[in-house]
Amino acid sequence: MDAELNQRLTTLLDHVEQWLPPAPTPVDWSIHVAAIWQRHPLGGRLVPVPPRDAMTMDDLLGIERQKLALLDNTRAFLQGLPANHALLWGSRGSGKSSVVRALLNSLGGEGLRLIQVDRHDLASLPMLVEQLRHVPHRFVVYCDDLSFEGNDAAYKALKSVLDGALTGPPENVLLYATSNRRHLLPESMDDNSGSQLVGEELHHGDAVEEKISLSDRFGLWLGFHPFSQATYLEVCEHWVRQVGKPGDWDDAARAEAVRFATLRGGRSGRTAWQFAAHFVGRKRLEEKR
């Protein structure tokens, strides 16, 4: 009977094994500075990744206040001083994600380690944070393009890690997030139906309080806004000079940059980079003909 049972168990394990995730390889944080968190039904694993590019803080123009605030907050964290979780919110393409990448390139040598978590994997965020609690490094856990739908309960895991659990986040972990929404959840006119004026004070209803409560757990709010035309052209000039040749930036390039932004319907750092790639690439092709 034991032999038959063992055989059946062995057969079962052979069938199940192909569905199990591969055994995770521990990340060597003395070598790697960045990783992504991959959730699976039995937990999750960290996968090391190289930095995406060599973007530096000097490459990001028009957001000096935001850069300085994020650098100061992160440096304080790396030195064991009080620091805040950060929410970078605002217009699309305005530099929110780029400043986080540049932050890693600037502070990786000072001990910063970055872990990116996809919004759909936030349910396993408490598990990741607990794994990092006793690791002798300092981590920024980063979620890009964060937002939730009205019936999305995944934000509760994020709220718990930020400030809601008894233990709180570990001393060696900060959370940074980027979003187009300041309050991360969609807001509607119906949300205001529970608000009321008491004397001269406005008291929000439960719906509004719930939606504000998540973003309120980020102690540092940094707003990113559309560029003025002068700032946009300054960024265009920077990138054309970076990827092109001396003399590429002239009055004709400036006029084309303005037309490019008009066709795209907005001025931002992303639009400026896209213009530079389009303009310089086309110019080099024309020279080869």
VODRENRO-209129 format. One record per residue (C-alpha): x, y, z; residue in one letter; residue number from 0. Coordinates in Angstrom, 3 decimals. Example, Ala and Ser with C-alpha at 12.3 -4.5 7.8 and 13.67 -1.06 7.14 Angstrom:
marnu u: 12.300 | v: -4.500 | w: 7.800 | seza: A | gupa: 0
marnu u: 13.670 | v: -1.060 | w: 7.140 | seza: S | gupa: 1
This chain:
marnu u: 0.000 | v: 0.000 | w: 0.000 | seza: M | gupa: 0
marnu u: 2.867 | v: 2.404 | w: 0.899 | seza: D | gupa: 1
marnu u: 4.603 | v: 1.708 | w: -2.386 | seza: A | gupa: 2
marnu u: 1.397 | v: 2.373 | w: -4.327 | seza: E | gupa: 3
marnu u: 0.779 | v: 5.595 | w: -2.398 | seza: L | gupa: 4
marnu u: 4.343 | v: 6.777 | w: -2.980 | seza: N | gupa: 5
marnu u: 3.981 | v: 6.088 | w: -6.675 | seza: Q | gupa: 6
marnu u: 0.750 | v: 8.064 | w: -6.872 | seza: R | gupa: 7
marnu u: 2.273 | v: 10.966 | w: -4.963 | seza: L | gupa: 8
marnu u: 5.312 | v: 10.948 | w: -7.240 | seza: T | gupa: 9
marnu u: 3.080 | v: 11.004 | w: -10.313 | seza: T | gupa: 10
marnu u: 1.039 | v: 13.857 | w: -8.857 | seza: L | gupa: 11
marnu u: 4.155 | v: 15.897 | w: -8.104 | seza: L | gupa: 12
marnu u: 5.461 | v: 15.320 | w: -11.626 | seza: D | gupa: 13
marnu u: 2.247 | v: 16.846 | w: -12.996 | seza: H | gupa: 14
marnu u: 2.194 | v: 19.745 | w: -10.525 | seza: V | gupa: 15
marnu u: 5.870 | v: 20.649 | w: -10.833 | seza: E | gupa: 16
marnu u: 5.502 | v: 22.088 | w: -14.319 | seza: Q | gupa: 17
marnu u: 3.012 | v: 24.645 | w: -12.967 | seza: W | gupa: 18
marnu u: 5.244 | v: 25.836 | w: -10.145 | seza: L | gupa: 19
marnu u: 7.257 | v: 29.032 | w: -10.621 | seza: P | gupa: 20
marnu u: 11.015 | v: 28.636 | w: -10.980 | seza: P | gupa: 21
marnu u: 12.999 | v: 28.767 | w: -7.771 | seza: A | gupa: 22
marnu u: 13.981 | v: 32.383 | w: -7.172 | seza: P | gupa: 23
marnu u: 17.628 | v: 33.348 | w: -7.363 | seza: T | gupa: 24
marnu u: 18.486 | v: 35.724 | w: -4.512 | seza: P | gupa: 25
marnu u: 19.284 | v: 39.229 | w: -5.687 | seza: V | gupa: 26
marnu u: 22.821 | v: 40.309 | w: -4.888 | seza: D | gupa: 27
marnu u: 22.187 | v: 43.876 | w: -3.799 | seza: W | gupa: 28
marnu u: 25.907 | v: 44.589 | w: -3.615 | seza: S | gupa: 29
marnu u: 25.909 | v: 44.285 | w: -7.428 | seza: I | gupa: 30
marnu u: 22.379 | v: 45.067 | w: -8.567 | seza: H | gupa: 31
marnu u: 20.726 | v: 48.414 | w: -7.896 | seza: V | gupa: 32
marnu u: 17.266 | v: 47.664 | w: -9.319 | seza: A | gupa: 33
marnu u: 14.770 | v: 44.817 | w: -9.503 | seza: A | gupa: 34
marnu u: 11.167 | v: 44.165 | w: -10.413 | seza: I | gupa: 35
marnu u: 8.716 | v: 42.291 | w: -8.203 | seza: W | gupa: 36
marnu u: 6.839 | v: 39.477 | w: -9.937 | seza: Q | gupa: 37
marnu u: 3.814 | v: 38.119 | w: -8.121 | seza: R | gupa: 38
marnu u: 2.637 | v: 34.522 | w: -8.554 | seza: H | gupa: 39
marnu u: -0.040 | v: 32.434 | w: -6.790 | seza: P | gupa: 40
marnu u: 2.456 | v: 31.127 | w: -4.228 | seza: L | gupa: 41
marnu u: 3.947 | v: 34.512 | w: -3.390 | seza: G | gupa: 42
marnu u: 6.416 | v: 36.457 | w: -5.490 | seza: G | gupa: 43
marnu u: 10.037 | v: 36.905 | w: -6.449 | seza: R | gupa: 44
marnu u: 12.528 | v: 39.660 | w: -7.174 | seza: L | gupa: 45
marnu u: 14.173 | v: 39.741 | w: -10.593 | seza: V | gupa: 46
marnu u: 17.229 | v: 42.001 | w: -10.973 | seza: P | gupa: 47
marnu u: 17.236 | v: 44.391 | w: -13.934 | seza: V | gupa: 48
marnu u: 19.824 | v: 46.873 | w: -15.202 | seza: P | gupa: 49
marnu u: 18.969 | v: 50.582 | w: -15.136 | seza: P | gupa: 50
marnu u: 16.882 | v: 51.438 | w: -18.186 | seza: R | gupa: 51
marnu u: 19.092 | v: 54.309 | w: -19.334 | seza: D | gupa: 52
marnu u: 21.720 | v: 56.808 | w: -18.219 | seza: A | gupa: 53
marnu u: 19.216 | v: 59.614 | w: -17.551 | seza: M | gupa: 54
marnu u: 20.597 | v: 62.147 | w: -15.072 | seza: T | gupa: 55
marnu u: 19.021 | v: 64.938 | w: -13.098 | seza: M | gupa: 56
marnu u: 20.788 | v: 67.443 | w: -15.364 | seza: D | gupa: 57
marnu u: 18.833 | v: 66.043 | w: -18.325 | seza: D | gupa: 58
marnu u: 15.527 | v: 67.018 | w: -16.712 | seza: L | gupa: 59
marnu u: 14.769 | v: 70.682 | w: -17.204 | seza: L | gupa: 60
marnu u: 11.801 | v: 72.697 | w: -16.033 | seza: G | gupa: 61
marnu u: 11.214 | v: 70.658 | w: -12.859 | seza: I | gupa: 62
marnu u: 14.008 | v: 72.002 | w: -10.631 | seza: E | gupa: 63
marnu u: 11.828 | v: 72.320 | w: -7.509 | seza: R | gupa: 64
marnu u: 10.559 | v: 68.742 | w: -7.828 | seza: Q | gupa: 65
marnu u: 14.051 | v: 67.350 | w: -8.433 | seza: K | gupa: 66
marnu u: 15.506 | v: 69.088 | w: -5.403 | seza: L | gupa: 67
marnu u: 12.670 | v: 68.002 | w: -3.106 | seza: A | gupa: 68
marnu u: 12.934 | v: 64.362 | w: -4.183 | seza: L | gupa: 69
marnu u: 16.732 | v: 64.344 | w: -3.949 | seza: L | gupa: 70
marnu u: 16.662 | v: 65.841 | w: -0.445 | seza: D | gupa: 71
marnu u: 13.984 | v: 63.411 | w: 0.739 | seza: N | gupa: 72
marnu u: 15.846 | v: 60.392 | w: -0.659 | seza: T | gupa: 73
marnu u: 19.223 | v: 61.463 | w: 0.670 | seza: R | gupa: 74
marnu u: 17.719 | v: 61.923 | w: 4.133 | seza: A | gupa: 75
marnu u: 16.315 | v: 58.385 | w: 3.883 | seza: F | gupa: 76
marnu u: 19.675 | v: 56.942 | w: 2.801 | seza: L | gupa: 77
marnu u: 21.343 | v: 58.602 | w: 5.789 | seza: Q | gupa: 78
marnu u: 18.816 | v: 57.151 | w: 8.245 | seza: G | gupa: 79
marnu u: 17.078 | v: 60.501 | w: 8.792 | seza: L | gupa: 80
marnu u: 13.285 | v: 61.033 | w: 8.778 | seza: P | gupa: 81
marnu u: 11.853 | v: 60.942 | w: 5.245 | seza: A | gupa: 82
marnu u: 8.440 | v: 60.728 | w: 3.592 | seza: N | gupa: 83
marnu u: 6.751 | v: 58.437 | w: 1.125 | seza: H | gupa: 84
marnu u: 6.371 | v: 60.440 | w: -2.098 | seza: A | gupa: 85
marnu u: 3.553 | v: 60.841 | w: -4.610 | seza: L | gupa: 86
marnu u: 4.534 | v: 62.392 | w: -7.935 | seza: L | gupa: 87
marnu u: 1.333 | v: 63.447 | w: -9.666 | seza: W | gupa: 88
marnu u: 0.345 | v: 65.565 | w: -12.624 | seza: G | gupa: 89
marnu u: 0.301 | v: 65.869 | w: -16.377 | seza: S | gupa: 90
marnu u: 1.285 | v: 62.987 | w: -18.607 | seza: R | gupa: 91
marnu u: 4.812 | v: 63.134 | w: -19.980 | seza: G | gupa: 92
marnu u: 5.900 | v: 65.827 | w: -17.533 | seza: S | gupa: 93
marnu u: 8.870 | v: 63.933 | w: -16.067 | seza: G | gupa: 94
marnu u: 7.411 | v: 61.966 | w: -13.154 | seza: K | gupa: 95
marnu u: 8.829 | v: 58.565 | w: -14.166 | seza: S | gupa: 96
marnu u: 12.002 | v: 60.067 | w: -15.608 | seza: S | gupa: 97
marnu u: 12.929 | v: 61.753 | w: -12.344 | seza: V | gupa: 98
marnu u: 12.709 | v: 58.412 | w: -10.508 | seza: V | gupa: 99
marnu u: 15.004 | v: 56.770 | w: -13.083 | seza: R | gupa: 100
marnu u: 17.416 | v: 59.698 | w: -12.824 | seza: A | gupa: 101
marnu u: 17.256 | v: 59.424 | w: -9.030 | seza: L | gupa: 102
marnu u: 18.523 | v: 55.838 | w: -9.196 | seza: L | gupa: 103
marnu u: 21.348 | v: 56.799 | w: -11.543 | seza: N | gupa: 104
marnu u: 22.314 | v: 59.658 | w: -9.226 | seza: S | gupa: 105
marnu u: 22.045 | v: 57.894 | w: -5.859 | seza: L | gupa: 106
marnu u: 22.696 | v: 54.238 | w: -6.660 | seza: G | gupa: 107
marnu u: 26.308 | v: 54.777 | w: -5.665 | seza: G | gupa: 108
marnu u: 25.162 | v: 56.214 | w: -2.326 | seza: E | gupa: 109
marnu u: 23.230 | v: 53.054 | w: -1.461 | seza: G | gupa: 110
marnu u: 19.834 | v: 53.540 | w: -3.080 | seza: L | gupa: 111
marnu u: 18.133 | v: 50.351 | w: -4.302 | seza: R | gupa: 112
marnu u: 14.957 | v: 50.534 | w: -6.384 | seza: L | gupa: 113
marnu u: 12.213 | v: 47.905 | w: -6.727 | seza: I | gupa: 114
marnu u: 9.366 | v: 48.437 | w: -9.175 | seza: Q | gupa: 115
marnu u: 5.974 | v: 46.888 | w: -8.470 | seza: V | gupa: 116
marnu u: 3.221 | v: 46.770 | w: -11.067 | seza: D | gupa: 117
marnu u: -0.155 | v: 48.100 | w: -9.922 | seza: R | gupa: 118
marnu u: -1.722 | v: 44.700 | w: -10.517 | seza: H | gupa: 119
marnu u: 0.773 | v: 43.126 | w: -8.099 | seza: D | gupa: 120
marnu u: 0.036 | v: 45.450 | w: -5.192 | seza: L | gupa: 121
marnu u: -1.939 | v: 42.766 | w: -3.378 | seza: A | gupa: 122
marnu u: 1.383 | v: 41.089 | w: -2.605 | seza: S | gupa: 123
marnu u: 3.072 | v: 44.334 | w: -1.499 | seza: L | gupa: 124
marnu u: 2.976 | v: 43.459 | w: 2.235 | seza: P | gupa: 125
marnu u: 4.828 | v: 40.220 | w: 1.439 | seza: M | gupa: 126
marnu u: 7.540 | v: 42.090 | w: -0.461 | seza: L | gupa: 127
marnu u: 7.961 | v: 44.667 | w: 2.281 | seza: V | gupa: 128
marnu u: 8.369 | v: 41.967 | w: 4.911 | seza: E | gupa: 129
marnu u: 11.071 | v: 40.306 | w: 2.792 | seza: Q | gupa: 130
marnu u: 12.995 | v: 43.594 | w: 2.794 | seza: L | gupa: 131
marnu u: 12.633 | v: 44.319 | w: 6.514 | seza: R | gupa: 132
marnu u: 15.920 | v: 42.703 | w: 7.553 | seza: H | gupa: 133
marnu u: 17.950 | v: 43.212 | w: 4.370 | seza: V | gupa: 134
marnu u: 20.938 | v: 45.507 | w: 5.062 | seza: P | gupa: 135
marnu u: 20.124 | v: 47.981 | w: 2.281 | seza: H | gupa: 136
marnu u: 17.725 | v: 50.879 | w: 1.793 | seza: R | gupa: 137
marnu u: 14.948 | v: 50.469 | w: -0.746 | seza: F | gupa: 138
marnu u: 12.558 | v: 52.699 | w: -2.603 | seza: V | gupa: 139
marnu u: 9.614 | v: 50.559 | w: -3.706 | seza: V | gupa: 140
marnu u: 8.206 | v: 52.257 | w: -6.772 | seza: Y | gupa: 141
marnu u: 4.856 | v: 51.964 | w: -8.534 | seza: C | gupa: 142
marnu u: 4.547 | v: 53.767 | w: -11.861 | seza: D | gupa: 143
marnu u: 1.309 | v: 55.183 | w: -13.277 | seza: D | gupa: 144
marnu u: -0.652 | v: 54.311 | w: -10.141 | seza: L | gupa: 145
marnu u: -4.427 | v: 54.702 | w: -10.147 | seza: S | gupa: 146
marnu u: -7.435 | v: 52.699 | w: -9.090 | seza: F | gupa: 147
marnu u: -10.951 | v: 52.285 | w: -10.361 | seza: E | gupa: 148
marnu u: -13.894 | v: 52.971 | w: -8.108 | seza: G | gupa: 149
marnu u: -14.491 | v: 49.288 | w: -7.344 | seza: N | gupa: 150
marnu u: -10.797 | v: 48.376 | w: -7.087 | seza: D | gupa: 151
marnu u: -9.916 | v: 47.116 | w: -3.618 | seza: A | gupa: 152
marnu u: -6.192 | v: 46.600 | w: -4.344 | seza: A | gupa: 153
marnu u: -5.454 | v: 50.011 | w: -2.862 | seza: Y | gupa: 154
marnu u: -6.182 | v: 48.643 | w: 0.619 | seza: K | gupa: 155
marnu u: -2.886 | v: 46.706 | w: 0.555 | seza: A | gupa: 156
marnu u: -1.057 | v: 49.909 | w: -0.318 | seza: L | gupa: 157
marnu u: -2.846 | v: 51.842 | w: 2.452 | seza: K | gupa: 158
marnu u: -1.896 | v: 49.158 | w: 4.955 | seza: S | gupa: 159
marnu u: 1.776 | v: 49.235 | w: 4.035 | seza: V | gupa: 160
marnu u: 1.930 | v: 53.028 | w: 3.988 | seza: L | gupa: 161
marnu u: 0.458 | v: 53.655 | w: 7.398 | seza: D | gupa: 162
marnu u: -2.274 | v: 51.253 | w: 8.352 | seza: G | gupa: 163
marnu u: -0.616 | v: 48.147 | w: 9.814 | seza: A | gupa: 164
marnu u: 0.395 | v: 47.827 | w: 13.444 | seza: L | gupa: 165
marnu u: 4.066 | v: 47.440 | w: 12.555 | seza: T | gupa: 166
marnu u: 4.126 | v: 50.029 | w: 9.774 | seza: G | gupa: 167
marnu u: 6.608 | v: 49.924 | w: 6.907 | seza: P | gupa: 168
marnu u: 10.188 | v: 48.891 | w: 7.738 | seza: P | gupa: 169
marnu u: 12.679 | v: 51.628 | w: 8.511 | seza: E | gupa: 170
marnu u: 14.648 | v: 50.694 | w: 5.378 | seza: N | gupa: 171
marnu u: 11.729 | v: 51.012 | w: 2.907 | seza: V | gupa: 172
marnu u: 10.096 | v: 54.054 | w: 1.323 | seza: L | gupa: 173
marnu u: 7.279 | v: 54.017 | w: -1.230 | seza: L | gupa: 174
marnu u: 7.307 | v: 56.306 | w: -4.263 | seza: Y | gupa: 175
marnu u: 4.449 | v: 56.402 | w: -6.772 | seza: A | gupa: 176
marnu u: 3.629 | v: 58.336 | w: -9.922 | seza: T | gupa: 177
marnu u: 0.104 | v: 59.071 | w: -11.059 | seza: S | gupa: 178
marnu u: -1.894 | v: 61.376 | w: -13.292 | seza: N | gupa: 179
marnu u: -4.407 | v: 61.640 | w: -10.418 | seza: R | gupa: 180
marnu u: -3.615 | v: 63.482 | w: -7.214 | seza: R | gupa: 181
marnu u: -6.052 | v: 61.384 | w: -5.186 | seza: H | gupa: 182
marnu u: -5.365 | v: 58.132 | w: -7.114 | seza: L | gupa: 183
marnu u: -9.078 | v: 57.243 | w: -7.271 | seza: L | gupa: 184
marnu u: -11.668 | v: 58.575 | w: -9.737 | seza: P | gupa: 185
marnu u: -13.774 | v: 61.409 | w: -8.373 | seza: E | gupa: 186
marnu u: -17.374 | v: 62.108 | w: -9.350 | seza: S | gupa: 187
marnu u: -20.051 | v: 64.665 | w: -8.560 | seza: M | gupa: 188
marnu u: -21.923 | v: 62.072 | w: -6.492 | seza: D | gupa: 189
marnu u: -18.995 | v: 61.947 | w: -4.059 | seza: D | gupa: 190
marnu u: -19.880 | v: 65.451 | w: -2.902 | seza: N | gupa: 191
marnu u: -23.458 | v: 64.558 | w: -1.991 | seza: S | gupa: 192
marnu u: -22.378 | v: 63.646 | w: 1.531 | seza: G | gupa: 193
marnu u: -20.432 | v: 66.854 | w: 2.100 | seza: S | gupa: 194
marnu u: -22.011 | v: 69.555 | w: 4.226 | seza: Q | gupa: 195
marnu u: -21.270 | v: 73.033 | w: 5.486 | seza: L | gupa: 196
marnu u: -21.167 | v: 73.251 | w: 9.286 | seza: V | gupa: 197
marnu u: -20.890 | v: 76.863 | w: 10.256 | seza: G | gupa: 198
marnu u: -18.013 | v: 78.081 | w: 8.085 | seza: E | gupa: 199
marnu u: -16.345 | v: 74.678 | w: 7.835 | seza: E | gupa: 200
marnu u: -16.752 | v: 72.207 | w: 4.973 | seza: L | gupa: 201
marnu u: -17.076 | v: 68.608 | w: 6.172 | seza: H | gupa: 202
marnu u: -16.477 | v: 65.999 | w: 3.494 | seza: H | gupa: 203
marnu u: -18.674 | v: 62.923 | w: 3.257 | seza: G | gupa: 204
marnu u: -17.406 | v: 59.375 | w: 3.641 | seza: D | gupa: 205
marnu u: -16.843 | v: 58.894 | w: -0.107 | seza: A | gupa: 206
marnu u: -14.536 | v: 61.895 | w: -0.372 | seza: V | gupa: 207
marnu u: -12.704 | v: 61.045 | w: 2.853 | seza: E | gupa: 208
marnu u: -12.049 | v: 57.502 | w: 1.600 | seza: E | gupa: 209
marnu u: -10.608 | v: 58.751 | w: -1.680 | seza: K | gupa: 210
marnu u: -8.404 | v: 61.349 | w: -0.028 | seza: I | gupa: 211
marnu u: -7.180 | v: 58.966 | w: 2.671 | seza: S | gupa: 212
marnu u: -4.860 | v: 57.019 | w: 0.367 | seza: L | gupa: 213
marnu u: -2.953 | v: 59.930 | w: -1.155 | seza: S | gupa: 214
marnu u: -2.893 | v: 61.576 | w: 2.275 | seza: D | gupa: 215
marnu u: -0.580 | v: 58.783 | w: 3.465 | seza: R | gupa: 216
marnu u: 2.152 | v: 60.103 | w: 1.159 | seza: F | gupa: 217
marnu u: 3.920 | v: 62.808 | w: 3.120 | seza: G | gupa: 218
marnu u: 5.565 | v: 64.380 | w: 0.074 | seza: L | gupa: 219
marnu u: 3.352 | v: 65.526 | w: -2.805 | seza: W | gupa: 220
marnu u: 5.112 | v: 66.805 | w: -5.904 | seza: L | gupa: 221
marnu u: 2.989 | v: 68.278 | w: -8.681 | seza: G | gupa: 222
marnu u: 4.109 | v: 68.171 | w: -12.328 | seza: F | gupa: 223
marnu u: 2.442 | v: 70.527 | w: -14.780 | seza: H | gupa: 224
marnu u: 2.494 | v: 71.294 | w: -18.522 | seza: P | gupa: 225
marnu u: 5.483 | v: 73.309 | w: -19.700 | seza: F | gupa: 226
marnu u: 5.387 | v: 76.876 | w: -20.888 | seza: S | gupa: 227
marnu u: 6.508 | v: 77.296 | w: -24.483 | seza: Q | gupa: 228
marnu u: 9.842 | v: 78.766 | w: -23.352 | seza: A | gupa: 229
marnu u: 10.574 | v: 75.772 | w: -21.112 | seza: T | gupa: 230
marnu u: 9.437 | v: 73.322 | w: -23.784 | seza: Y | gupa: 231
marnu u: 11.785 | v: 74.864 | w: -26.359 | seza: L | gupa: 232
marnu u: 14.637 | v: 74.811 | w: -23.825 | seza: E | gupa: 233
marnu u: 14.109 | v: 71.066 | w: -23.339 | seza: V | gupa: 234
marnu u: 13.868 | v: 70.513 | w: -27.116 | seza: C | gupa: 235
marnu u: 17.174 | v: 72.316 | w: -27.556 | seza: E | gupa: 236
marnu u: 18.785 | v: 70.201 | w: -24.837 | seza: H | gupa: 237
marnu u: 17.770 | v: 66.902 | w: -26.440 | seza: W | gupa: 238
marnu u: 18.546 | v: 67.961 | w: -30.012 | seza: V | gupa: 239
marnu u: 22.047 | v: 68.916 | w: -28.883 | seza: R | gupa: 240
marnu u: 22.354 | v: 65.639 | w: -26.941 | seza: Q | gupa: 241
marnu u: 21.395 | v: 63.276 | w: -29.770 | seza: V | gupa: 242
marnu u: 22.243 | v: 65.411 | w: -32.777 | seza: G | gupa: 243
marnu u: 25.162 | v: 67.391 | w: -34.178 | seza: K | gupa: 244
marnu u: 26.353 | v: 70.954 | w: -33.550 | seza: P | gupa: 245
marnu u: 24.229 | v: 73.256 | w: -35.619 | seza: G | gupa: 246
marnu u: 21.124 | v: 71.052 | w: -35.661 | seza: D | gupa: 247
marnu u: 19.323 | v: 73.454 | w: -33.341 | seza: W | gupa: 248
marnu u: 18.495 | v: 76.597 | w: -35.263 | seza: D | gupa: 249
marnu u: 15.501 | v: 78.801 | w: -36.060 | seza: D | gupa: 250
marnu u: 14.054 | v: 76.167 | w: -38.398 | seza: A | gupa: 251
marnu u: 14.305 | v: 73.502 | w: -35.699 | seza: A | gupa: 252
marnu u: 12.671 | v: 75.832 | w: -33.198 | seza: R | gupa: 253
marnu u: 9.733 | v: 76.501 | w: -35.536 | seza: A | gupa: 254
marnu u: 9.309 | v: 72.794 | w: -36.215 | seza: E | gupa: 255
marnu u: 9.370 | v: 72.057 | w: -32.480 | seza: A | gupa: 256
marnu u: 6.473 | v: 74.468 | w: -31.982 | seza: V | gupa: 257
marnu u: 4.483 | v: 72.795 | w: -34.769 | seza: R | gupa: 258
marnu u: 5.261 | v: 69.358 | w: -33.321 | seza: F | gupa: 259
marnu u: 3.846 | v: 70.320 | w: -29.906 | seza: A | gupa: 260
marnu u: 0.768 | v: 71.850 | w: -31.523 | seza: T | gupa: 261
marnu u: 0.043 | v: 68.615 | w: -33.388 | seza: L | gupa: 262
marnu u: 0.532 | v: 66.596 | w: -30.199 | seza: R | gupa: 263
marnu u: -1.803 | v: 68.858 | w: -28.263 | seza: G | gupa: 264
marnu u: 0.574 | v: 69.722 | w: -25.430 | seza: G | gupa: 265
marnu u: 4.063 | v: 70.685 | w: -24.296 | seza: R | gupa: 266
marnu u: 5.992 | v: 68.350 | w: -22.005 | seza: S | gupa: 267
marnu u: 9.373 | v: 66.747 | w: -21.505 | seza: G | gupa: 268
marnu u: 8.161 | v: 63.631 | w: -23.286 | seza: R | gupa: 269
marnu u: 6.992 | v: 65.655 | w: -26.289 | seza: T | gupa: 270
marnu u: 10.360 | v: 67.423 | w: -26.396 | seza: A | gupa: 271
marnu u: 12.235 | v: 64.109 | w: -26.424 | seza: W | gupa: 272
marnu u: 9.941 | v: 62.706 | w: -29.096 | seza: Q | gupa: 273
marnu u: 10.501 | v: 65.804 | w: -31.208 | seza: F | gupa: 274
marnu u: 14.282 | v: 65.503 | w: -30.868 | seza: A | gupa: 275
marnu u: 14.218 | v: 61.835 | w: -31.911 | seza: A | gupa: 276
marnu u: 11.947 | v: 62.623 | w: -34.871 | seza: H | gupa: 277
marnu u: 13.864 | v: 65.718 | w: -35.983 | seza: F | gupa: 278
marnu u: 17.413 | v: 64.381 | w: -35.650 | seza: V | gupa: 279
marnu u: 16.556 | v: 60.959 | w: -37.086 | seza: G | gupa: 280
marnu u: 14.915 | v: 62.491 | w: -40.150 | seza: R | gupa: 281
marnu u: 17.783 | v: 64.959 | w: -40.612 | seza: K | gupa: 282
marnu u: 20.381 | v: 62.175 | w: -40.605 | seza: R | gupa: 283
marnu u: 18.367 | v: 60.175 | w: -43.150 | seza: L | gupa: 284
marnu u: 18.117 | v: 63.193 | w: -45.449 | seza: E | gupa: 285
marnu u: 21.882 | v: 63.650 | w: -45.280 | seza: E | gupa: 286
marnu u: 22.408 | v: 60.073 | w: -46.450 | seza: K | gupa: 287
marnu u: 20.270 | v: 60.461 | w: -49.564 | seza: R | gupa: 288
